[in-house]
Amino acid sequence: WSRDDVGIPSLKVEMNRLRMDMNRRMADGWRKECEAAEKDCLPTPPPPPRTEVLPIEWYHRIHSSTNSLMKAVNATTLKTIPALRAIANDVVFDVLMYLTPEFCEATLMCVTTQLNELYAKFRMIHKDFAGKCSLIGHSLGSVIVWDILAILKQDLEGEDNAGDDAGDDRYSNEVDSPFAVY
């Protein structure tokens, strides 16, 4: 079983399509505002902000065919039902593995390292960036995002040692999953 076999676009492709559509709509609106400002002899409005999607891909970094656990799982699952085997090995296995401290830590380190590297590269290119960043995860990715933000919040609270942070938007996040994370 493969997503490619059934023609389902990846989440990365869909997010990029959404980003391009959002940027196009904002640019179209800005052009209309500029035309109206020019017609009324007003100053040109500032350009709209752009939306960037910086994908973090952890799955293939964690799932190596040389991983002894992956070898064991592949050896014990049914080869006669390839679609069921692929779903069990790729989806169910990830959730079960994420519950183990070693795999959870490796996944969080992988994603956090990529987040930091991508953000540093982004800041090198966009030196005057002063906006906010959102983390969006799907399915197990939403749990990973939740855990990273929870750890970050604990670290920041340890540094600040301040009182109530209710209403502090440093901790706001977006989680997109068919299963809500509470």
Secondary structure per residue as TSV (DSSP state, phi and psi in degrees):
chain	resnum	aa	ss	phi	psi
A	1	W	-	360.0	135.4
A	2	S	-	-147.9	143.8
A	3	R	H	-58.3	-36.3
A	4	D	H	-64.6	-32.5
A	5	D	H	-65.5	-28.7
A	6	V	H	-106.5	3.6
A	7	G	T	73.2	24.9
A	8	I	-	-89.4	123.5
A	9	P	-	-69.6	151.8
A	10	S	-	-74.7	160.8
A	11	L	H	-60.3	-35.7
A	12	K	H	-62.1	-44.0
A	13	V	H	-64.3	-43.9
A	14	E	H	-64.9	-41.0
A	15	M	H	-64.3	-39.7
A	16	N	H	-65.7	-40.8
A	17	R	H	-62.4	-43.5
A	18	L	H	-62.9	-44.0
A	19	R	H	-59.7	-46.7
A	20	M	H	-62.8	-40.3
A	21	D	H	-65.5	-43.5
A	22	M	H	-61.6	-46.2
A	23	N	H	-63.3	-39.4
A	24	R	H	-63.8	-44.7
A	25	R	H	-62.5	-43.1
A	26	M	H	-65.3	-40.0
A	27	A	H	-66.8	-39.8
A	28	D	H	-62.7	-44.0
A	29	G	H	-62.0	-40.0
A	30	W	H	-65.9	-41.3
A	31	R	H	-58.7	-42.9
A	32	K	H	-63.8	-41.5
A	33	E	H	-63.0	-39.8
A	34	C	H	-64.6	-43.1
A	35	E	H	-62.2	-43.0
A	36	A	H	-65.8	-40.4
A	37	A	H	-64.7	-41.7
A	38	E	H	-64.6	-41.5
A	39	K	H	-62.3	-39.0
A	40	D	T	-91.7	8.6
A	41	C	T	57.2	41.6
A	42	L	-	-106.4	161.0
A	43	P	-	-64.6	151.6
A	44	T	-	-67.6	131.0
A	45	P	-	-68.0	156.0
A	46	P	-	-66.7	150.3
A	47	P	-	-66.0	153.9
A	48	P	-	-72.7	157.9
A	49	P	-	-70.7	152.8
A	50	R	-	-98.5	151.6
A	51	T	-	-103.2	127.8
A	52	E	-	-115.9	140.9
A	53	V	-	-115.7	118.7
A	54	L	-	-112.6	99.6
A	55	P	-	-73.9	141.1
A	56	I	-	-110.7	121.4
A	57	E	-	-115.9	109.1
A	58	W	-	-104.0	-23.7
A	59	Y	H	-56.1	-53.8
A	60	H	H	-73.3	-22.4
A	61	R	H	-73.5	-31.9
A	62	I	H	-87.5	-37.2
A	63	H	-	-93.4	90.0
A	64	S	-	-100.4	139.2
A	65	S	T	-67.0	-15.1
A	66	T	T	-87.1	-9.5
A	67	N	-	-61.7	126.2
A	68	S	H	-62.6	-35.3
A	69	L	H	-67.3	-40.2
A	70	M	H	-65.4	-38.0
A	71	K	H	-61.6	-42.9
A	72	A	H	-65.4	-41.8
A	73	V	H	-64.5	-45.5
A	74	N	H	-63.1	-32.4
A	75	A	H	-74.8	-24.9
A	76	T	H	-102.3	-12.1
A	77	T	S	-89.6	158.1
A	78	L	-	-67.3	124.1
A	79	K	S	-84.5	-16.4
A	80	T	S	-78.3	-16.1
A	81	I	-	-123.9	80.3
A	82	P	H	-60.0	-37.6
A	83	A	H	-66.4	-46.2
A	84	L	H	-64.6	-39.8
A	85	R	H	-62.0	-44.9
A	86	A	H	-63.7	-43.8
A	87	I	H	-64.6	-45.8
A	88	A	I	-62.6	-45.1
A	89	N	I	-71.4	-35.0
A	90	D	I	-89.0	-37.9
A	91	V	I	-99.9	-60.7
A	92	V	I	-62.4	-41.7
A	93	F	H	-58.8	-43.2
A	94	D	H	-60.4	-45.6
A	95	V	H	-63.0	-46.5
A	96	L	H	-63.4	-41.7
A	97	M	H	-67.0	-35.8
A	98	Y	H	-63.1	-23.1
A	99	L	T	-77.5	-11.1
A	100	T	S	-88.7	137.6
A	101	P	H	-57.0	-40.8
A	102	E	H	-65.0	-48.9
A	103	F	H	-67.5	-40.8
A	104	C	H	-60.1	-47.2
A	105	E	H	-63.7	-42.6
A	106	A	H	-63.5	-40.6
A	107	T	H	-66.3	-46.8
A	108	L	H	-62.6	-39.9
A	109	M	H	-65.5	-42.4
A	110	C	H	-59.8	-50.1
A	111	V	H	-68.6	-43.5
A	112	T	H	-63.3	-41.6
A	113	T	H	-61.3	-45.7
A	114	Q	H	-64.6	-40.2
A	115	L	H	-57.9	-49.0
A	116	N	H	-63.4	-42.2
A	117	E	H	-65.5	-45.7
A	118	L	H	-65.1	-40.8
A	119	Y	H	-66.1	-40.0
A	120	A	H	-63.0	-42.9
A	121	K	H	-64.2	-42.6
A	122	F	H	-59.8	-44.6
A	123	R	H	-67.4	-30.5
A	124	M	H	-65.5	-38.4
A	125	I	H	-78.1	-41.0
A	126	H	-	-113.1	73.9
A	127	K	T	-61.8	-29.0
A	128	D	T	-95.3	12.8
A	129	F	-	-63.0	127.0
A	130	A	-	-132.2	17.7
A	131	G	-	-86.7	-168.3
A	132	K	-	-106.0	159.8
A	133	C	-	-117.0	144.3
A	134	S	-	-119.5	144.0
A	135	L	-	-109.9	127.0
A	136	I	-	-123.7	126.8
A	137	G	-	-126.7	153.0
A	138	H	-	-122.7	133.5
A	139	S	T	60.7	-123.3
A	140	L	H	-62.2	-29.3
A	141	G	H	-59.9	-33.4
A	142	S	H	-67.9	-35.0
A	143	V	H	-68.9	-39.6
A	144	I	H	-62.5	-45.8
A	145	V	H	-60.0	-44.7
A	146	W	H	-59.0	-46.8
A	147	D	H	-63.9	-42.2
A	148	I	H	-61.9	-44.6
A	149	L	H	-67.8	-35.3
A	150	A	H	-65.4	-41.5
A	151	I	H	-66.4	-42.3
A	152	L	H	-60.9	-43.7
A	153	K	H	-61.4	-44.0
A	154	Q	H	-61.5	-43.2
A	155	D	H	-63.2	-43.4
A	156	L	H	-67.8	-38.7
A	157	E	H	-66.3	-35.1
A	158	G	H	-65.0	-38.2
A	159	E	H	-71.0	-47.3
A	160	D	H	-73.0	-40.6
A	161	N	-	50.0	35.7
A	162	A	-	-94.3	173.0
A	163	G	S	-73.3	-126.2
A	164	D	-	-75.6	133.9
A	165	D	-	-109.4	15.6
A	166	A	T	-60.4	132.4
A	167	G	T	87.2	-4.9
A	168	D	-	-80.8	115.0
A	169	D	G	-80.4	7.4
A	170	R	G	-63.1	-25.2
A	171	Y	G	-103.9	6.9
A	172	S	-	-71.5	146.5
A	173	N	-	-148.6	165.3
A	174	E	-	-119.4	128.5
A	175	V	-	-127.2	121.3
A	176	D	-	-115.9	112.9
A	177	S	-	-154.6	148.5
A	178	P	S	-67.1	-17.4
A	179	F	S	-114.5	121.1
A	180	A	-	-67.8	146.7
A	181	V	-	-110.5	114.7
A	182	Y	-	-118.1	360.0
